[in-house]
Amino acid sequence: MDTKKVWFVTGASKGLGLTLIKQLLEAGHQVAATSRNVKNLNEAVQFNNAAFLPLCVNLGDDNSVADAIQQAYEKFGRIDVVVNNAGYGIGGTMEELSDEEVRRSFDVNVFGTINVIRNVLPILRNQGNGHIINISSIAGISPTSGWSVYGATKHAVIGLTEVLAEDVKSFGIKVTLIAPGGFRTNFNNPDSLVLAKNKIDAYSHIHTSLSRFEGMSGSQNGDPEKAAIVMREIADMTEPPLYLLLGSDAYMRALGKQDLLSSSYKQWETLTKSTDF
């Protein structure tokens, strides 16, 4: 159906966000897109039209986010779909990652999402409709060795999305949590991936794993064009999914985690119930 809508997309200068807004603009939608660098965003999109509003936003700054959302609302008169896509990978063990590195990742991956939701909800409530799409990761469901902090940020997005969906359902606002696997974007590259500066030799086996992950750039299974098409499709659904995995790798990892949890819960059932009165 692809009815024309007003979209607000964060982290739009590269990766899935960039692929999505290019498709949206080509299809005739109106798009407000955020980036830390508007020059890079404009160069990447190359779309000079009133339907496109590029915005320089520091997602960790609530005032910056509020101003951007207000600009989008004043220009387009409404906001129909919000895609919290901004985020980056952070690899390293807990012992290696500094306090600054950890907090910065939460500022972007978690608090940036929270700031957008908090500031856009009054608009969506007054409209009586809207759709919030939060991009997590399969790492938020089934994280792997060396990605503890990244997994924690993406797990947090899952938790807040689940409750958000219940909290705003009565206002006509829909919410979807997307957990992608590996896609052929720049995610594995240095501009979207931070590795702990402090390397400890005892974790050399994990460093090898992280280096292998970097080397996967360009060979991931996921097609970002197809992912963008799926996001457009669910935005047109009367009853969109609350949970949506993207990619066969995400599907297999999620089912594996589901089996692990089920067997673990059952294995320790007696001990679990022993704490009841």
N, C-alpha and C positions, 0 to 999 in steps of 0.2 A: 504493500500500500504506500509506504513512505510519504505520508502526509507531511507537508512542509512545517517545520518546527523551528524554535529558537533553542540552540544548544549552547551550553557553557562547558567548555572542556579545559581542564588543567593539564600542564605538562605537554603542550601541543607543538613544540618546536622539533620534536623527533619521536621516533618509535611509533607505537600504536596510536598515540595521540595525533601525531602529524598525519598518519595514514587516514585516520578517521575524519579529521576536519577537511582534508582534501576531497574525500568522497562526499562529505556533506555539502560543501560549497558547490561542487560540480552538480549535485542533485538539486540545488536551488534552496537549500536551507539557509537560515541566518545563524551565524556562529560567532560567539565571543570566545576567544582562545587566550589562555595565559601562558606566559613564559617568564623566566628571569631576565631574558634578553629579547626585547621586541625586534631588534634589528635581525637577529638570527631567525626569529619566527617569520618575519616578513620575507626574508630571503628564501626560507624553506618552502613557504606556502605560495609565494608569487601570485597573489590574488588581490587585485586592486579594485574593490567593489564595496558598496555600502553594506552588503550582506556580511562583511567580515570585519570584526572588531578585535584587533590584536591588543592585548593588555599586558603591561609589565607588572608582575605581581611577585611579592615575597610571601609565599604561602604560610611561612612561619609567623608572619606579622598579621594579627587579626584586623588591624585597621587597613592594611593594604588589601586584604581580601575583601573586606566590606566595601571599600571604595570601588574595587573592580566589579563586584556584583551590582552595585548601584549604577555604575556606568552602563553595564550591559542592559539593565532593566530600563533605564532612561532612554537608551537608544532604540531598543526593540519593543518595549512596552510589555514584555512578558518573558518568562524563562520556562521552557517546557522540559528540557532534559539537561541534567547536570552529570557530567562524567568526571569523577575524581580519578584521574589517570596519573598525575604527577608522582614520581617516586624514583628511587634508585637502589641498586643493590649494594650491600655492604658485606664483605667477607673478612673472616678472621675469627680467631678464638676469643673467648671472653677475656682471657688474660692479656691478649695482645692489643685489643681495641681500647683506645683511650676514652675517657669520659666525654671529651668533646666530639669524637667521632660517633659515639653511640647517641648522644643527645641530638646531634645534627640530623642523624638518620630518622629519629623519632619526630623531630620538628617537621621534616618534609613528608615522610611516609605516613605519619599518623596525625599529628596536629594540623598539618596542612589540610587534610581531608576533613577533620573536625571543624576547622575554621570556615571552610566553604559551606559545610552543611548548616552550621549554626546561623550563618548570615543569609543563606538562600531560603531557609525554611519559612520565614515570614511571608516572602513573596509567593511561594508555592501554596501555603495555607490560605492566603487571601484569594488566590486563583481557584482554589478548590481542586487542584490537580497538579501533576508534575511527576517526573520520574528521576530518581537519583540512582546512578550506576557507580558503584565503588569498585575500583580495580585492585584486587588483592594479588595473590600469587598462589600457585600450588605449594610454594614454600610456607605459606601460612597454614596449610593443612598437613603437609608432610615435608618438613624441612630436612636438609641433609647436612652432613658434617661440614663444619666451617662457616655455617650460615646462621648461627644462633640468633644474632641481633636482627638480621634481616627477617628471619622467620618470626621473631617476636613482633616486629612492626606489622607484618602482614597478617599475623594471627590477631593482632589488636583490631585491624580493619574488619576482619571477619566478625569478631565479637560485637563491635559497635554497630555493624550493619544489620546483624540479626535482630538486635533490640530496636534499632531505629525503625525497621520495617513495621514492627508491632506498634510503636509509639505514634506513627504518622498515618497508619492505615485508614483511620476514621476521617482523615482530612482529604481523602482521595489521592494521596501521594503514594506512588509505587516505588519500591526499592529493589535493586538487584545487586548481588555480590558476584563478581566475575573473578575466577581464579585461573589465570592462564598458565600454561606450561611454557616451554621454550619457543620463542618466535624469532624469525630472522629480522631483527631490528638491531639497533646499536647497543642493546642492553648489556652485552658482554664486553663492550668497549670501555676504555678509561673515562669517557665523558658521562657514562651512566653507571659506572661501577667503581666503588671505593674499596680498596683492600687495606687492611691494617698497616700503618707505617712501621709500627714496632713489631719486628719479626723475632720470634723466639725459636731457636734451633730445635728445641724439643718437639715442636709441632711441624717438623719438616714434611711429614706425611700429609698433613692438611694443606700445606703450601703447594705440594704437588697436585693435589686435587683441585685447588683453586686455579692453578695455572692451566690445568686441563680444561676447566670451565671457560677460561678466557679464550682458549684455542678453538672453542666450538663456534665462535662467531661466524655466521654465514652458512652454517650447516644445520641449524635447528629445524625441527619438523614443521613448526607453525608458520603459516602464511599470514602476514599482517593485513593484507587486503581482505582476506576471508574473515578475519577477526572483526574488522571494521564493518563488514556487511552484516555479521551476526548482531553487532551492537545496534545497528540501524533497524534490524528486524525486531529485536526485542522492544525497542522504543515504540514500535507500532502495535505491540500486542496489548489486548485488553487485560489479559492476566499474564504478565511476564514472570519468568522464574525468579525466585528469591536467590537460589544458588545456581550458578552456571560455571561449569568447567570448560576451558577452551584448550583443545589439543588432546590427542590420544595419549601423550605422555602424562598429562595432568590427570586424565581419567584413570589410568593404571595406577599411578601413585596414590590417588585418593582412595581407590578401592582397596589397595594394600594397607593404607592407614586404617580404613574402616575395619578390616579383618583383624588387624593388630589390636585395636581398641576393644573390639568385641571379645576376642580370646583372653585379653588381659583382664577385663572386667569379670568375666566368668571364672577365670582361674582363681581370682582372689575374692570371690563372692562371700565365702564364709567369714573371712577376716573383715571384709567391708561391713557386713551386717552385724558383726560382733559388738559394734559400738552403740547399738540401739539400747534403750531402756528395756 
